[in-house]
Amino acid sequence: MLRNLNRDSLRCALCLGGFVGWTMTVMYICEKSLELYGTSSLYAVTNIIFGGALLLTLAVLLMLMFHLDFEGLLGHRYFRVVPAVLMAESGLALAFTNADSFSVYAVITGICAAFGALAVFSSLLRVRVSQRLFAVAAGTAVGGAVRLADHVIYSHMDMTRGVYALAILSGVLALLTVRSSGFSKEEMPIISYSEASHKTLLRNLPAAYFLLAAFGGLYNFCLGQIAAHGAELYAPVFRGYILYTYLPYIAVALIAALFVKFHNVTPLFIFGVCLLSYSAIMLYLPYFSRAEESVFLICFFVGQCCFGIFAYLFIITFSMDRQHPMFYAIFGYACAIAAQLGANVFNLLFPSQRKEVLLVVLAVLLVISAPVIWFLLKKHGLTQESFELHNALRGEIAATAERLSLSDREKYMLELVVLGGYTAEQLPDKMMLSRNTVRAQSRNLLQKLEVETISDLRPFFEARLSQS
């Protein structure tokens, strides 16, 4: 895994880590500010307000994508830092506000988080297929490390100064790490919306996203119920055992980044469900020893980590090979946020569900989720073998382009056809060129490669791979 890393993979891991760490820090600021105001009971409501603002902003962005070319905006050098600036300012405003206007600034922070998500997904879609798992898992580990640093910093200050310090930390973190990764004109735009019709985008929505929302809703329901049933134990133990909970969280994310391959994504989710199930079973104990308290929280937080890695990978996997990957990535993220928001609202309205219900839901997740996720990945050809073939074809294209001195546009056309599966009829819209221009470019390309038609390009490169 490590020998294949490149600059884009590391940059993307930092971008995602900065976003996850900023989100965790903002939630920590909310928790500590509400304690300072003496209204800590409103933390769940504030979380829902933040998530609702994030979801609504994502919905607005999706509607705008029907009419605007966001790739050009994200790729402009003056706009790449805009999401980071918005995130930094909103975190500072949240820390320096008062109790009366706290909800308003929670809404503003949620809106800014949506633009941060846009930047993160633009970075993820630029990373090579084989390195996306590393970027997601390593980013999750960075987020956990930031959360651990938050606790250390806050514990050495009084409440007011601690909140301000966390706000400054979150702002600096966002400014240093979160960037939109657009593409220059020389690389050709790969994310464009202005030529897409509403019907085309909506007709191709992956049904798997709605399944992710269902699993995510059940998963977050279990998280909320476990926290609620263990509330008398959970709150004091959380403060005292933060080191023993986030260190395993970081360790699991790093292990996934360095050693887990894509075909083990499904077991990663199942492992998270198993950890949550163990946490739920521990709620039946009459009392917790100090060791059992640590085990309970380790299982709880590591379970969250596993689902976080799985959710990001699931979304990116089902959006990366589509004609408008950014639209589908943001839509999938919106589905995940909607599921989490729904679970939080349900747990807030019905906080005292019986523990037997929790165990039944976890059992259903264990039985149903594994075969369903495996079937979906297999159906769409999203296996480790397909990813390895994808990378091998990309290497062969690069070698061929260098040997034949292909232009950037010709190389890009090759990648669209061989790697993206585009047909001759789809190329003009994708490349945003006239049909006559594409026809002339493709004729020159086919002559250089000594291939008859566009549809023969993929078999041609596969045959070259098998010979080598």
C-alpha positions in Angstrom: 0.0 0.0 0.0 2.7 2.5 1.0 4.8 2.1 -2.1 2.0 3.2 -4.3 1.3 6.5 -2.4 1.6 9.8 -4.2 1.2 13.4 -3.4 -2.5 13.5 -4.2 -3.2 10.6 -1.8 -1.5 12.3 1.1 -3.0 15.7 0.3 -6.5 14.2 0.2 -5.9 12.4 3.5 -5.0 15.7 5.1 -8.0 17.4 3.5 -10.5 14.8 4.8 -8.7 14.6 8.2 -9.0 18.4 8.5 -12.7 18.2 7.7 -13.4 15.4 10.2 -11.2 17.0 12.8 -12.9 20.4 12.3 -16.3 18.7 12.6 -15.4 16.9 15.8 -13.9 20.1 17.2 -17.0 22.1 16.4 -19.2 19.5 18.2 -16.8 19.7 21.2 -17.1 23.5 21.2 -20.9 23.1 21.2 -20.8 20.7 24.1 -18.4 22.8 26.2 -20.2 26.1 25.4 -23.5 24.7 26.4 -22.0 23.5 29.7 -20.6 27.0 30.2 -24.1 28.5 29.7 -25.7 25.8 31.9 -27.8 24.4 29.1 -26.0 21.2 28.3 -29.3 19.4 27.9 -29.7 21.3 24.6 -26.7 19.5 23.0 -28.8 17.0 21.2 -31.0 19.7 19.8 -27.9 21.7 18.7 -26.6 18.6 16.9 -29.9 18.3 15.0 -29.8 22.0 14.1 -26.3 21.6 12.7 -27.2 18.5 10.8 -30.4 20.0 9.4 -28.6 23.1 8.1 -25.9 20.9 6.6 -28.5 18.7 4.8 -30.5 21.7 3.5 -27.4 23.4 2.2 -26.4 20.2 0.4 -29.9 20.0 -1.2 -29.5 23.6 -2.4 -26.0 22.8 -3.9 -27.5 19.8 -5.6 -30.2 21.9 -7.2 -27.6 24.5 -8.3 -25.5 21.8 -9.9 -28.3 21.3 -12.4 -27.5 24.7 -13.9 -23.9 25.6 -13.0 -20.5 24.2 -13.8 -19.1 23.8 -10.2 -15.9 22.2 -11.5 -14.7 25.4 -13.0 -15.5 27.2 -9.7 -13.8 24.7 -7.6 -10.7 24.6 -9.8 -10.2 28.4 -9.8 -7.2 29.2 -7.7 -9.0 32.1 -5.9 -11.9 29.8 -4.8 -10.0 26.7 -3.6 -9.6 28.1 -0.1 -13.2 29.5 0.2 -14.6 26.5 2.0 -11.7 26.6 4.5 -12.2 30.3 5.2 -16.0 29.7 5.7 -15.3 26.8 8.1 -12.7 28.8 10.1 -14.9 31.8 10.5 -18.0 29.8 11.5 -16.1 27.9 14.1 -14.7 31.1 15.6 -18.2 32.7 15.6 -19.7 29.7 17.3 -17.2 29.9 20.1 -17.6 33.7 20.7 -21.4 33.9 20.5 -23.7 33.9 23.5 -26.5 31.5 24.6 -29.3 33.5 22.9 -27.8 33.3 19.4 -26.1 29.9 19.7 -28.7 28.1 17.5 -28.3 30.7 14.8 -24.5 30.2 14.6 -25.0 26.4 14.7 -27.0 26.9 11.5 -24.3 29.0 9.9 -21.7 26.3 10.9 -23.8 23.6 9.3 -24.0 25.6 6.1 -20.2 26.1 6.0 -19.7 22.4 6.7 -21.6 21.6 3.4 -19.0 23.7 1.4 -16.3 21.8 3.3 -17.8 18.5 2.2 -17.8 19.8 -1.4 -14.1 20.5 -1.1 -13.4 17.0 0.4 -15.2 15.1 -2.3 -13.5 17.1 -5.1 -10.2 16.0 -3.5 -11.2 12.3 -3.1 -12.4 12.1 -6.7 -8.9 13.2 -7.9 -7.1 10.4 -6.0 -6.3 7.2 -7.9 -8.8 4.4 -7.3 -6.3 2.2 -5.5 -5.5 5.0 -3.0 -9.0 6.1 -2.0 -9.2 3.6 0.8 -5.9 4.9 2.2 -7.1 8.5 1.9 -10.4 7.9 3.7 -8.9 5.8 6.5 -5.9 8.0 7.1 -8.2 11.0 7.1 -10.3 9.4 9.7 -7.2 8.7 11.8 -6.1 12.4 11.5 -9.6 13.5 12.6 -9.3 11.2 15.7 -5.9 12.7 16.5 -7.4 16.2 16.3 -10.2 15.2 18.7 -7.6 13.8 21.1 -5.6 17.0 20.9 -8.8 19.0 21.6 -9.3 17.2 24.9 -5.6 17.7 26.0 -5.8 21.4 25.2 -9.1 22.0 26.9 -8.1 20.0 30.0 -5.2 22.5 30.7 -7.4 25.6 30.5 -10.4 27.1 32.2 -13.7 26.6 30.4 -13.9 30.0 28.6 -10.3 30.1 27.4 -10.5 26.4 26.5 -13.4 27.1 24.1 -11.6 30.0 22.5 -8.5 27.9 22.1 -10.5 25.1 20.4 -12.1 27.6 18.0 -8.7 29.0 17.0 -7.4 25.4 16.6 -10.3 24.4 14.4 -9.9 27.6 12.2 -6.2 27.0 11.7 -6.8 23.3 11.0 -9.4 24.1 8.3 -7.2 26.8 6.7 -4.2 24.5 6.5 -5.8 21.4 5.2 -9.2 21.9 3.5 -8.8 22.6 -0.2 -10.9 22.1 -3.3 -9.0 20.1 -5.9 -10.2 21.4 -9.3 -8.5 20.6 -12.6 -6.6 22.9 -14.9 -7.6 23.4 -18.5 -4.6 21.4 -19.6 -5.9 18.3 -17.6 -9.4 18.8 -19.1 -12.5 19.1 -16.9 -13.7 15.8 -15.5 -16.6 17.2 -13.5 -19.2 19.2 -15.3 -22.9 19.7 -14.9 -24.0 22.5 -17.3 -24.7 20.0 -20.1 -26.5 17.5 -17.9 -30.2 17.3 -18.0 -32.3 16.8 -14.9 -33.8 13.6 -16.1 -30.3 12.1 -16.9 -28.9 12.9 -13.4 -32.0 11.7 -11.6 -32.5 8.6 -13.7 -28.9 7.4 -12.8 -29.1 7.9 -9.0 -27.6 4.8 -7.4 -30.2 2.9 -5.5 -27.4 1.8 -3.2 -27.3 5.3 -1.6 -30.8 4.7 -0.2 -29.7 1.4 1.1 -26.7 3.2 2.8 -29.2 5.6 4.3 -31.2 2.7 5.7 -28.2 1.1 7.2 -26.8 4.4 8.4 -30.1 5.3 10.1 -30.2 2.0 11.9 -26.6 2.3 12.9 -27.0 5.8 14.2 -30.1 4.7 16.1 -28.0 2.1 17.8 -25.3 4.6 18.7 -27.8 7.0 20.2 -29.6 4.3 22.2 -26.4 2.9 23.6 -25.3 6.4 24.7 -28.8 7.0 26.2 -29.0 3.7 28.1 -25.4 4.1 29.4 -25.9 7.8 30.2 -25.4 7.5 33.9 -22.1 5.8 33.3 -21.2 7.3 29.9 -20.8 11.0 30.7 -18.3 10.8 33.6 -16.4 7.9 32.1 -16.1 9.7 28.7 -14.2 12.6 30.4 -11.9 10.3 32.3 -11.1 7.8 29.6 -10.8 9.9 26.5 -7.2 8.6 26.0 -8.4 5.0 26.0 -11.2 5.6 23.6 -9.6 7.7 20.8 -6.3 5.9 20.7 -7.9 2.7 19.5 -10.1 4.8 17.2 -6.9 6.2 15.6 -5.2 2.8 15.6 -8.1 1.1 13.7 -8.2 3.9 11.1 -4.4 3.5 10.5 -4.6 -0.2 10.3 -7.4 0.2 7.7 -5.3 2.7 5.8 -2.2 0.6 5.6 -3.4 -3.0 5.4 -7.1 -3.3 4.4 -7.9 -3.8 0.7 -11.1 -2.8 -0.9 -12.7 -6.3 -0.9 -12.5 -6.1 3.0 -14.7 -3.1 3.2 -17.8 -5.2 3.9 -16.1 -7.0 6.9 -15.1 -3.5 8.1 -18.8 -2.5 8.5 -19.7 -5.9 10.0 -16.8 -5.5 12.5 -18.3 -2.1 13.5 -21.7 -3.7 14.0 -20.2 -6.4 16.2 -18.5 -3.8 18.4 -21.7 -2.0 18.8 -23.5 -5.2 19.6 -20.9 -6.0 22.3 -21.4 -2.5 23.7 -25.2 -3.1 23.8 -24.8 -6.4 25.6 -22.6 -4.8 28.2 -25.5 -2.5 29.1 -27.1 -5.5 30.8 -24.3 -5.7 33.4 -25.4 -4.6 36.9 -22.3 -2.4 37.2 -19.1 -1.7 35.4 -15.6 -2.2 36.7 -12.9 0.3 35.5 -11.7 -2.2 33.0 -15.2 -2.8 31.7 -15.8 1.0 31.4 -12.7 1.2 29.1 -13.9 -1.8 27.0 -17.4 -0.3 26.6 -16.1 3.0 25.3 -13.4 1.5 23.1 -16.0 -0.7 21.4 -18.4 2.3 21.1 -15.8 4.7 19.5 -14.1 2.1 17.3 -17.5 1.1 16.0 -18.1 4.7 15.0 -14.8 4.7 13.2 -15.5 1.6 11.2 -18.8 3.0 10.0 -17.3 6.4 9.2 -14.6 4.8 6.9 -17.2 2.5 5.3 -19.7 5.3 4.6 -17.1 7.5 2.9 -15.8 4.6 0.8 -19.3 3.4 -0.1 -20.2 6.9 -1.4 -17.0 7.5 -3.3 -17.1 4.0 -4.8 -20.6 4.4 -6.3 -19.9 7.9 -7.7 -16.4 7.7 -9.1 -17.1 6.1 -12.5 -20.2 8.1 -13.4 -20.4 11.0 -15.8 -21.0 13.5 -13.1 -19.2 12.1 -10.0 -19.3 15.2 -7.9 -23.1 15.4 -8.1 -23.5 11.8 -7.1 -20.9 12.0 -4.3 -22.7 14.9 -2.7 -26.0 13.2 -3.1 -24.7 10.1 -1.4 -23.3 12.2 1.5 -26.7 14.0 1.7 -28.4 10.6 2.1 -26.0 9.7 4.9 -26.5 13.0 6.7 -30.3 12.6 6.3 -30.1 9.1 7.9 -28.0 10.4 10.8 -30.4 13.3 11.3 -33.4 11.1 11.3 -31.9 8.7 13.8 -31.0 11.7 16.1 -34.5 13.1 15.9 -36.0 9.7 16.7 -33.7 9.2 19.6 -34.5 12.6 20.9 -38.3 12.0 20.7 -38.1 8.5 22.0 -35.0 8.3 24.3 -36.0 5.4 26.4 -36.5 2.5 24.0 -36.1 -1.0 25.5 -32.7 -2.5 25.2 -34.2 -5.6 23.6 -35.2 -3.5 20.6 -31.6 -2.3 20.3 -30.3 -5.9 20.2 -32.9 -6.9 17.6 -31.9 -4.0 15.3 -28.2 -4.9 15.7 -29.0 -8.6 14.9 -30.9 -7.6 11.8 -27.9 -5.4 10.6 -25.6 -8.4 11.2 -27.7 -10.8 9.2 -28.8 -8.6 6.3 -26.1 -6.0 5.7 -23.2 -8.3 4.8 -24.8 -10.2 1.9 -26.6 -7.1 0.6 -23.4 -4.9 0.5 -21.4 -7.8 -1.0 -24.0 -8.3 -3.7 -24.1 -4.6 -4.6 -20.3 -4.3 -4.9 -20.2 -7.5 -7.0 -23.1 -6.4 -9.2 -21.4 -3.1 -10.1 -18.0 -4.8 -10.6 -16.4 -3.0 -7.7 -13.9 -5.5 -6.6 -10.2 -5.4 -5.8 -9.5 -7.2 -9.1 -11.4 -4.5 -11.1 -9.4 -1.8 -9.3 -6.1 -3.5 -10.1 -7.1 -3.8 -13.7 -8.1 -0.1 -13.7 -4.7 0.9 -12.4 -2.9 -1.4 -14.9 -4.8 0.1 -17.8 -4.0 3.6 -16.6 -0.3 2.7 -16.6 -0.5 1.2 -20.0 -2.2 4.4 -21.3 0.5 6.6 -19.8 3.2 4.5 -21.4 1.5 4.5 -24.8 1.0 8.3 -24.6 4.6 8.8 -23.9 5.8 6.4 -26.7 3.5 7.9 -29.4 3.8 11.5 -28.1 0.1 11.9 -27.7 -1.3 15.3 -26.9 -3.0 15.9 -23.5 -6.4 15.9 -25.2 -5.7 12.6 -27.0 -4.5 11.0 -23.7 -7.6 12.4 -21.9 -9.9 10.9 -24.7 -8.1 7.5 -24.2 -8.8 7.6 -20.5 -12.4 8.5 -21.0 -13.0 5.6 -23.4 -10.8 2.9 -21.8 -11.2 3.7 -18.1 -14.5 5.5 -18.1 -16.4 3.4 -20.7 -17.5 6.4 -22.7 -18.8 5.9 -26.2 -18.1 8.0 -29.3 -21.6 9.7 -28.9 -20.9 10.7 -25.3 -17.4 12.1 -25.8 -18.4 15.6 -27.2 -20.6 16.3 -24.1 -18.0 15.0 -21.7 -15.1 16.9 -23.3 -17.3 20.0 -23.9 -16.1 20.1 -27.5 -18.0 20.1 -30.8 -18.8 16.8 -32.5 -16.6 17.7 -35.5 -13.6 18.5 -33.2 -14.0 15.2 -31.3 -14.4 13.3 -34.6 -11.2 14.8 -36.0 -9.3 14.1 -32.7 -10.5 10.5 -32.5 -9.6 9.9 -36.1 -6.0 11.0 -35.5 -5.9 9.0 -32.3 -7.1 5.8 -34.0 -4.5 6.2 -36.8 -1.7 6.5 -34.3 -2.8 3.4 -32.4 -3.7 1.5 -35.6 -7.2 0.7 -34.3 -10.3 0.8 -36.4 -13.1 2.2 -34.0 -13.4 3.8 -30.6 -15.1 0.7 -29.2 -12.0 -1.3 -30.0 -9.8 0.8 -27.7 -10.6 -1.1 -24.5 -10.0 -4.6 -26.0 -6.8 -3.3 -27.6 -5.3 -2.2 -24.3 -6.5 -5.3 -22.4 -4.8 -7.4 -25.1 -1.6 -5.4 -24.6 -1.8 -6.1 -20.9 -2.2 -9.8 -21.3 0.8 -9.9 -23.7 3.0 -8.1 -21.2 
